[in-house]
Amino acid sequence: MRYTTYSKYTGTLLDALNIQGLLERLADFLLQSGFAGGPQYSPWWGWTGDDADRSLDSLKEALLKALLESGQLTPEMVNELRGEGGSNDEVRQQIAQLLDELVRRMMEEGYISTNQAPQMPGSYEAMEGTGQIDEASAAQQVEFNLTQKGVDFLGYRTLRHLLSAIGRSSFGSHDTPHLATGVEADGGSKPYEFGDTLNLDIPATLTNALARGGVSVPLDLDYKDLMVHQAEYRSSCATVLMLDISHSMILYGEDRFTPAKKVALALAHLIRTQYPGDTLKVVTFGDRATEIPFGELARAQVGPFHTNTADGLKLARRLLLSQRKDMRQIIMITDGKPSAITLPDGRIYKNPAGLDPRVLRETFAEVGACRKSGILINTFMLAREAALMQFVAKVCEMARGKAYFTTTMTLGEYVMRDFLRRRTKHVR
C-alpha cells in the first residue's frame, strides 16, 4: 500500500506579495522616458540627461523601493536596509533571494523578458552601513524589457484609474442617431431590404405570413413577409495619437512624456476591448515624425530634438486617409511651440527662438490639409505661454477642434473624457 506523508505548509514572504500590485507601483520606472542617445550638450539647453537604465540591477532597486513604500518587508529587513540591523548577513541574504525570486516570478508570468538568462540566485557582496545592496556585475549586464503582456497590463491599470477618475465604469460602442441592421436589437423591426443583415425578427415575420396566407402547413412564407431587427448604427473611428518627443518633455524638473505614454497605453486597451472596429496609431514627433508600434512604446524616449509639428500632422494625415472609417481624428499631446519643419530636400530647418513665420506657415498648411480631409485635431497642451495659446487657438479654429491646457496630473483624464465624448457624435 502506498502512503503519502503531508507536512505543514510554511509559506514564504514571496507568497504574500502581490506581483500585479508591485508592477503598478513600478509603472513610472518601467515607462521611464530618459533622453535617447545618452548625455547630450546643446548650446541652448546645456547637458540634457542620460539613457534610461534598464538593467536588472536597476529593476531590483526599483522593486526594493516599491516594497519599502508598500510596507511589505519584515521589520528586520527594514532595519537592515536603514543600516540599523547590525549587519545581519542572514537578513541580507533573505532580501537578495526575495529580489531574485520576484524577478524570476515576473519573467515566469510573462511581464518582462531579458536579453539573456540571468543567473538565479544572484550573488551579492556585503553591505556597508547604509544598508544598500551591491549586486554582482552580472546583473548590471543583463537588460530587461517589458513584454506585450506587461504593456497591456499597465494600459489596463491606467485605463481603470482614468475611468474611475471621470466617473465612468463601462462604455459601449460609438453611438449615433442612425439606425441599421445588426446583431443587437435596439430599435423596432422593419421589412427586409437587400443588403441588410439577416437578423430576422421571427415573431413579426411569422405574423406577416399568417396574416397574408392564413394558417396552413407548410407555411406560405414570402419575401415580403421578412422582418429584420434594427440596431443602433455603430460608427468606427481611426485615431492617431501624436506624442511630442522634443527636449522640453522631460526638462524643467518634470517628466511629461511618461504620462503621455500611459495615456497611449490606456487608449489602446480601451479601443481593443470596447471598440474593436476602431484603430489607434502612435506617431512621435521631434526633429522628424515617426510611427512607432505599441510594442516599442514602453521604451520610447525623448531626445535633444526640436518640435516638427508639421511633419507629425503630415504623417498622421497619411495614416488616417489610408483607413476607411466614419470618423478620423488626431489627438496631439505637446508642451512646446512648433520650432522645426522639413524642407523639400529633406533637411530640417530649425528655429527654437520664438514662433518663426516660416515654421508657422508650414504648420498651418498641414492643419488646413487635415481639415480638407475631414480630420479633427484636438490639442492637449502641457504649457500655458501666451504666444503658445494663440498658436493653439488658431489651430483649433482651422481644424474645428478643441484645446485643453492641462497638467501631467490631469492629462489622462482630459484625453479620455474627450475621446469618449466624441463617441456620441458623428463628425462630418
C-alpha positions as a printed NumPy array, in Angstrom:
array([[  0.   ,   0.   ,   0.   ],
       [  1.319,   3.444,  -0.928],
       [  1.378,   6.12 ,   1.775],
       [  1.58 ,   9.869,   1.342],
       [  3.013,  11.97 ,   4.122],
       [  1.757,  15.526,   4.446],
       [  3.7  ,  18.193,   6.305],
       [  2.605,  21.615,   7.47 ],
       [  2.819,  24.266,   4.733],
       [  5.143,  27.092,   5.638],
       [  4.69 ,  29.987,   3.248],
       [  7.386,  32.462,   2.311],
       [  7.257,  36.236,   2.081],
       [  7.091,  35.915,  -1.705],
       [  3.78 ,  34.028,  -1.447],
       [  2.238,  37.002,   0.326],
       [  3.365,  39.574,  -2.228],
       [  1.05 ,  40.881,  -4.938],
       [  3.068,  40.878,  -8.17 ],
       [  0.492,  42.931, -10.051],
       [  0.356,  45.484,  -7.257],
       [  4.137,  45.836,  -7.408],
       [  4.021,  46.227, -11.193],
       [  1.525,  49.029, -10.798],
       [  3.855,  50.79 ,  -8.375],
       [  6.683,  50.315, -10.868],
       [  4.75 ,  51.857, -13.776],
       [  6.721,  55.109, -13.828],
       [ 10.011,  53.224, -13.65 ],
       [  9.059,  50.722, -16.358],
       [  7.9  ,  53.501, -18.702],
       [ 10.693,  55.945, -17.859],
       [ 11.436,  58.428, -20.609],
       [ 15.085,  59.445, -20.472],
       [ 16.884,  61.134, -23.318],
       [ 17.695,  58.874, -26.247],
       [ 21.376,  58.625, -27.034],
       [ 22.774,  59.395, -23.586],
       [ 24.022,  62.762, -22.379],
       [ 23.72 ,  65.472, -24.986],
       [ 25.027,  69.002, -24.957],
       [ 23.14 ,  71.838, -26.582],
       [ 24.252,  75.471, -26.737],
       [ 20.69 ,  76.41 , -25.837],
       [ 19.875,  73.974, -23.003],
       [ 23.217,  72.561, -21.794],
       [ 23.522,  68.919, -20.763],
       [ 20.264,  67.11 , -21.261],
       [ 20.204,  63.86 , -19.32 ],
       [ 21.114,  60.18 , -19.563],
       [ 19.809,  56.982, -21.046],
       [ 17.151,  55.187, -19.046],
       [ 18.751,  52.384, -17.021],
       [ 17.061,  49.08 , -17.918],
       [ 19.44 ,  46.676, -16.198],
       [ 18.285,  44.022, -13.756],
       [ 20.291,  45.915, -11.159],
       [ 18.093,  48.99 , -11.569],
       [ 14.944,  46.841, -11.654],
       [ 15.817,  45.272,  -8.309],
       [ 16.496,  48.678,  -6.798],
       [ 13.082,  49.841,  -8.   ],
       [ 11.462,  46.692,  -6.601],
       [ 13.154,  47.266,  -3.255],
       [ 11.857,  50.842,  -3.161],
       [  8.331,  49.677,  -4.03 ],
       [  8.432,  47.041,  -1.289],
       [  9.543,  49.635,   1.254],
       [  6.868,  52.121,   0.225],
       [  4.134,  49.489,   0.329],
       [  5.208,  48.18 ,   3.739],
       [  5.623,  44.588,   2.559],
       [  9.046,  43.884,   4.096],
       [  9.575,  42.392,   7.529],
       [ 10.722,  44.736,  10.332],
       [ 14.131,  43.015,  10.35 ],
       [ 14.569,  43.717,   6.627],
       [ 13.551,  47.346,   7.009],
       [ 16.002,  47.867,   9.866],
       [ 18.791,  46.23 ,   7.902],
       [ 18.15 ,  48.431,   4.868],
       [ 18.228,  51.504,   7.088],
       [ 21.581,  50.44 ,   8.499],
       [ 20.071,  49.688,  11.915],
       [ 20.192,  45.902,  11.776],
       [ 23.717,  45.302,  12.974],
       [ 24.945,  43.972,   9.606],
       [ 22.939,  40.759,   9.77 ],
       [ 24.201,  38.503,   6.969],
       [ 21.17 ,  36.236,   7.148],
       [ 18.713,  39.092,   6.655],
       [ 20.801,  40.45 ,   3.775],
       [ 20.654,  37.079,   2.087],
       [ 16.88 ,  36.926,   2.577],
       [ 16.486,  40.294,   0.841],
       [ 18.749,  39.216,  -2.006],
       [ 16.829,  35.971,  -2.514],
       [ 13.485,  37.797,  -2.36 ],
       [ 14.515,  40.195,  -5.126],
       [ 15.833,  37.305,  -7.238],
       [ 12.581,  35.419,  -6.829],
       [ 10.498,  38.498,  -7.643],
       [ 12.362,  38.997, -10.904],
       [ 12.011,  35.302, -11.702],
       [  8.277,  35.404, -10.973],
       [  7.809,  38.449, -13.226],
       [  9.586,  36.581, -16.013],
       [  7.654,  33.347, -15.474],
       [  4.326,  35.188, -15.545],
       [  5.347,  36.891, -18.781],
       [  5.522,  40.525, -17.695],
       [  9.195,  41.063, -18.53 ],
       [ 11.883,  39.406, -20.617],
       [ 15.674,  39.708, -20.643],
       [ 18.324,  39.854, -23.323],
       [ 19.989,  36.811, -21.718],
       [ 19.142,  34.37 , -18.991],
       [ 20.114,  35.91 , -15.642],
       [ 21.889,  33.771, -13.088],
       [ 19.499,  32.954, -10.276],
       [ 20.024,  33.301,  -7.44 ],
       [ 22.448,  36.162,  -7.981],
       [ 25.45 ,  36.782,  -5.786],
       [ 25.721,  39.787,  -3.527],
       [ 28.594,  41.475,  -1.813],
       [ 28.478,  42.55 ,   1.781],
       [ 26.512,  45.705,   2.551],
       [ 28.072,  48.697,   4.175],
       [ 26.389,  50.68 ,   6.893],
       [ 23.995,  52.451,   4.51 ],
       [ 22.048,  49.249,   4.008],
       [ 22.358,  49.427,   0.21 ],
       [ 22.628,  46.132,  -1.665],
       [ 25.623,  45.927,  -4.008],
       [ 24.944,  43.308,  -6.677],
       [ 27.391,  41.403,  -8.793],
       [ 28.295,  42.972, -12.117],
       [ 26.475,  40.181, -13.974],
       [ 23.093,  41.659, -13.069],
       [ 24.213,  45.019, -14.426],
       [ 24.968,  43.49 , -17.829],
       [ 21.529,  41.903, -18.261],
       [ 18.844,  44.234, -19.597],
       [ 15.118,  43.654, -19.217],
       [ 12.223,  44.601, -21.49 ],
       [  8.502,  44.815, -20.92 ],
       [  6.628,  42.109, -22.812],
       [  3.35 ,  42.696, -24.625],
       [  1.569,  41.258, -21.59 ],
       [  3.362,  43.731, -19.342],
       [  2.499,  46.658, -21.599],
       [ -1.127,  45.525, -21.805],
       [ -1.327,  45.173, -18.023],
       [ -0.05 ,  48.719, -17.464],
       [ -2.529,  50.003, -20.05 ],
       [ -5.392,  48.213, -18.299],
       [ -4.475,  49.557, -14.865],
       [ -4.045,  53.098, -16.208],
       [ -7.39 ,  52.905, -18.006],
       [ -9.119,  51.686, -14.866],
       [ -7.792,  54.622, -12.863],
       [ -8.703,  57.126, -15.567],
       [-12.246,  55.834, -15.954],
       [-12.819,  55.926, -12.222],
       [-11.447,  59.475, -12.159],
       [-14.057,  60.692, -14.643],
       [-16.904,  58.739, -13.097],
       [-17.45 ,  56.207, -15.855],
       [-17.213,  52.47 , -15.374],
       [-18.356,  50.95 , -18.635],
       [-18.665,  52.048, -22.243],
       [-20.219,  50.606, -25.327],
       [-19.527,  51.31 , -28.962],
       [-19.817,  54.633, -30.746],
       [-23.494,  55.594, -30.537],
       [-25.012,  57.654, -33.352],
       [-28.605,  58.666, -34.142],
       [-28.661,  56.421, -37.24 ],
       [-30.329,  53.011, -37.299],
       [-29.007,  49.961, -39.13 ],
       [-29.48 ,  46.211, -39.08 ],
       [-27.178,  44.303, -36.782],
       [-26.966,  41.722, -34.051],
       [-28.219,  43.912, -31.192],
       [-31.947,  44.609, -31.33 ],
       [-32.08 ,  48.164, -30.008],
       [-34.76 ,  49.51 , -32.367],
       [-38.012,  48.304, -33.89 ],
       [-38.05 ,  45.774, -36.723],
       [-38.511,  46.708, -40.388],
       [-39.131,  44.932, -43.697],
       [-36.034,  43.241, -45.037],
       [-34.19 ,  45.022, -47.845],
       [-31.339,  43.717, -49.933],
       [-28.051,  44.351, -48.118],
       [-29.493,  44.209, -44.616],
       [-28.009,  41.85 , -42.066],
       [-30.373,  38.867, -41.957],
       [-31.127,  39.238, -38.258],
       [-34.729,  38.028, -38.547],
       [-37.498,  39.178, -36.238],
       [-39.14 ,  35.735, -36.16 ],
       [-42.457,  36.686, -34.475],
       [-43.019,  39.655, -36.827],
       [-42.099,  37.552, -39.891],
       [-44.496,  34.754, -38.918],
       [-47.248,  37.257, -38.144],
       [-46.943,  38.732, -41.642],
       [-47.02 ,  35.284, -43.235],
       [-50.097,  34.153, -41.249],
       [-51.94 ,  37.417, -41.885],
       [-51.381,  37.08 , -45.622],
       [-51.823,  33.34 , -46.211],
       [-53.648,  32.094, -43.133],
       [-52.812,  29.056, -41.047],
       [-51.631,  26.281, -43.334],
       [-48.982,  23.581, -43.469],
       [-46.476,  24.13 , -44.908],
       [-46.424,  27.833, -44.033],
       [-46.521,  30.069, -47.09 ],
       [-43.559,  32.412, -46.466],
       [-42.923,  35.142, -48.999],
       [-40.037,  37.562, -49.444],
       [-42.284,  40.489, -48.422],
       [-43.026,  38.836, -45.078],
       [-39.431,  39.047, -43.871],
       [-38.818,  41.442, -40.982],
       [-35.394,  42.22 , -39.532],
       [-34.334,  43.774, -36.264],
       [-32.864,  47.248, -36.288],
       [-29.86 ,  48.083, -34.172],
       [-28.253,  51.404, -33.426],
       [-25.614,  52.188, -36.016],
       [-22.134,  51.83 , -34.559],
       [-19.664,  54.166, -36.167],
       [-15.978,  53.381, -36.36 ],
       [-13.136,  55.767, -35.708],
       [ -9.489,  55.997, -36.695],
       [ -7.29 ,  57.85 , -34.23 ],
       [ -3.671,  58.921, -34.379],
       [ -2.083,  59.895, -31.092],
       [  0.738,  62.368, -31.694],
       [  3.33 ,  62.458, -28.909],
       [  5.866,  65.28 , -28.655],
       [  9.393,  63.922, -28.04 ],
       [ 11.211,  67.25 , -28.035],
       [ 13.741,  68.095, -25.312],
       [ 11.296,  70.027, -23.137],
       [  9.107,  66.988, -22.442],
       [ 11.393,  65.886, -19.596],
       [ 13.196,  69.099, -18.767],
       [ 12.433,  71.705, -16.118],
       [ 12.225,  69.112, -13.34 ],
       [  9.165,  67.309, -14.7  ],
       [  8.738,  64.181, -16.811],
       [  5.858,  64.945, -19.153],
       [  6.461,  62.099, -21.584],
       [  5.801,  59.174, -19.237],
       [  2.208,  60.332, -18.513],
       [  1.71 ,  60.698, -22.271],
       [  2.86 ,  57.098, -22.764],
       [  0.389,  55.953, -20.124],
       [ -2.423,  57.705, -21.985],
       [ -1.432,  55.908, -25.187],
       [ -1.448,  52.521, -23.442],
       [ -4.827,  53.221, -21.84 ],
       [ -6.362,  54.299, -25.159],
       [ -5.01 ,  51.199, -26.862],
       [ -6.555,  48.947, -24.216],
       [ -9.894,  50.79 , -24.364],
       [-10.097,  50.533, -28.149],
       [ -9.084,  46.881, -28.233],
       [-11.651,  45.845, -25.609],
       [-14.569,  48.243, -26.173],
       [-14.237,  49.495, -29.755],
       [-12.851,  46.571, -31.777],
       [-13.729,  48.276, -35.06 ],
       [-11.515,  51.262, -34.265],
       [ -7.836,  51.783, -34.877],
       [ -5.206,  53.672, -32.906],
       [ -1.752,  54.527, -34.169],
       [  1.011,  56.382, -32.362],
       [  3.223,  58.995, -34.015],
       [  6.147,  60.632, -32.239],
       [  7.422,  63.968, -33.487],
       [ 10.677,  65.714, -32.671],
       [ 13.001,  66.826, -35.449],
       [ 11.109,  64.3  , -37.586],
       [  7.877,  62.324, -37.228],
       [  7.871,  58.538, -36.896],
       [  5.145,  55.947, -36.404],
       [  6.02 ,  53.54 , -33.598],
       [  4.374,  50.182, -32.811],
       [  2.827,  49.688, -29.389],
       [  5.412,  47.06 , -28.598],
       [  8.081,  49.775, -28.619],
       [  6.077,  52.425, -26.798],
       [  7.36 ,  51.469, -23.348],
       [ 10.954,  52.082, -24.471],
       [ 10.283,  55.295, -26.38 ],
       [ 12.395,  58.23 , -25.207],
       [ 12.597,  61.912, -25.866],
       [ 15.74 ,  63.471, -27.242],
       [ 17.531,  66.759, -27.755],
       [ 15.002,  67.479, -30.511],
       [ 13.02 ,  70.439, -31.746],
       [  9.26 ,  70.308, -32.405],
       [  8.368,  69.475, -36.006],
       [  4.582,  69.652, -35.633],
       [  4.033,  69.969, -39.385],
       [  5.818,  66.677, -40.095],
       [  3.783,  64.965, -37.37 ],
       [  0.488,  66.215, -38.825],
       [  1.532,  65.194, -42.327],
       [  2.34 ,  61.629, -41.248],
       [ -0.823,  61.384, -39.125],
       [ -2.968,  62.567, -42.038],
       [ -1.422,  59.975, -44.352],
       [ -2.077,  57.194, -41.844],
       [ -5.689,  58.26 , -41.326],
       [ -6.518,  58.61 , -45.01 ],
       [ -5.345,  55.036, -45.593],
       [ -8.181,  53.766, -43.369],
       [-11.847,  53.634, -44.292],
       [-13.531,  54.843, -41.117],
       [-16.545,  57.029, -40.35 ],
       [-14.503,  59.302, -38.105],
       [-10.885,  60.351, -38.249],
       [ -9.169,  62.323, -35.533],
       [ -5.775,  63.412, -34.266],
       [ -5.011,  63.703, -30.556],
       [ -1.883,  65.801, -30.203],
       [ -0.028,  65.969, -26.876],
       [  2.704,  68.58 , -26.736],
       [  4.258,  71.179, -24.47 ],
       [  6.043,  73.382, -26.959],
       [  5.61 ,  75.634, -29.92 ],
       [  6.499,  74.372, -33.41 ],
       [ 10.175,  75.082, -33.98 ],
       [ 11.138,  72.96 , -36.993],
       [  9.946,  71.948, -40.455],
       [ 11.166,  69.511, -43.088],
       [ 12.462,  71.218, -46.224],
       [ 11.76 ,  69.812, -49.725],
       [ 15.301,  68.415, -49.913],
       [ 14.838,  66.518, -46.63 ],
       [ 16.897,  68.832, -44.439],
       [ 15.452,  70.117, -41.179],
       [ 15.007,  73.857, -40.727],
       [ 15.114,  74.742, -37.007],
       [ 14.461,  77.928, -35.079],
       [ 13.754,  77.465, -31.349],
       [ 13.731,  81.221, -30.621],
       [ 10.094,  82.242, -30.876],
       [  7.356,  81.443, -33.355],
       [  9.13 ,  81.538, -36.704],
       [  6.767,  82.739, -39.505],
       [  8.165,  80.143, -41.893],
       [  7.566,  77.324, -39.414],
       [  4.069,  78.616, -38.629],
       [  3.178,  78.851, -42.307],
       [  4.105,  75.211, -42.963],
       [  2.359,  74.044, -39.804],
       [ -0.889,  75.873, -40.612],
       [ -0.746,  74.465, -44.15 ],
       [ -0.791,  70.935, -42.686],
       [ -3.634,  71.889, -40.331],
       [ -5.614,  73.133, -43.335],
       [ -4.925,  69.898, -45.213],
       [ -6.3  ,  67.925, -42.255],
       [ -9.482,  69.977, -42.264],
       [ -9.985,  69.461, -46.008],
       [ -9.664,  65.726, -45.366],
       [-12.304,  65.827, -42.618],
       [ -9.793,  65.112, -39.845],
       [-10.437,  66.633, -36.434],
       [ -7.45 ,  67.833, -34.382],
       [ -7.717,  68.099, -30.609],
       [ -4.656,  69.543, -28.891],
       [ -3.602,  68.821, -25.316],
       [ -1.088,  71.395, -24.139],
       [  1.207,  70.95 , -21.16 ],
       [  2.23 ,  74.618, -21.136],
       [  0.448,  77.98 , -20.863],
       [  2.665,  80.538, -22.593],
       [  0.672,  83.42 , -24.107],
       [  2.188,  83.058, -27.576],
       [  1.636,  79.312, -27.484],
       [ -2.013,  79.738, -26.507],
       [ -2.536,  81.989, -29.533],
       [ -0.985,  79.375, -31.796],
       [ -3.196,  76.614, -30.384],
       [ -6.287,  78.803, -30.696],
       [ -5.516,  79.268, -34.392],
       [ -5.072,  75.514, -34.876],
       [ -8.431,  74.834, -33.211],
       [-10.149,  77.485, -35.312],
       [ -8.813,  75.993, -38.527],
       [ -9.31 ,  72.313, -37.638],
       [-12.653,  72.618, -35.796],
       [-11.034,  71.017, -32.785],
       [-10.519,  71.924, -29.148],
       [ -7.568,  72.863, -26.991],
       [ -7.061,  71.553, -23.483],
       [ -4.47 ,  73.257, -21.31 ],
       [ -3.735,  70.624, -18.729],
       [ -1.005,  69.191, -16.492],
       [  0.662,  65.804, -16.211],
       [ -1.68 ,  65.009, -13.312],
       [ -4.864,  65.589, -15.319],
       [ -3.687,  64.822, -18.864],
       [ -5.056,  61.277, -18.97 ],
       [ -8.417,  62.301, -17.553],
       [ -8.845,  65.079, -20.135],
       [ -7.799,  62.898, -23.058],
       [-10.074,  60.038, -22.032],
       [-13.073,  62.292, -21.441],
       [-12.628,  63.963, -24.82 ],
       [-12.096,  60.639, -26.593],
       [-15.272,  59.164, -25.149],
       [-17.301,  62.317, -25.78 ],
       [-16.509,  62.046, -29.471],
       [-18.297,  58.695, -29.443],
       [-21.662,  60.424, -29.133],
       [-21.152,  62.355, -32.361],
       [-20.625,  61.536, -35.998],
       [-18.051,  64.007, -37.298],
       [-18.961,  65.24 , -40.794]])
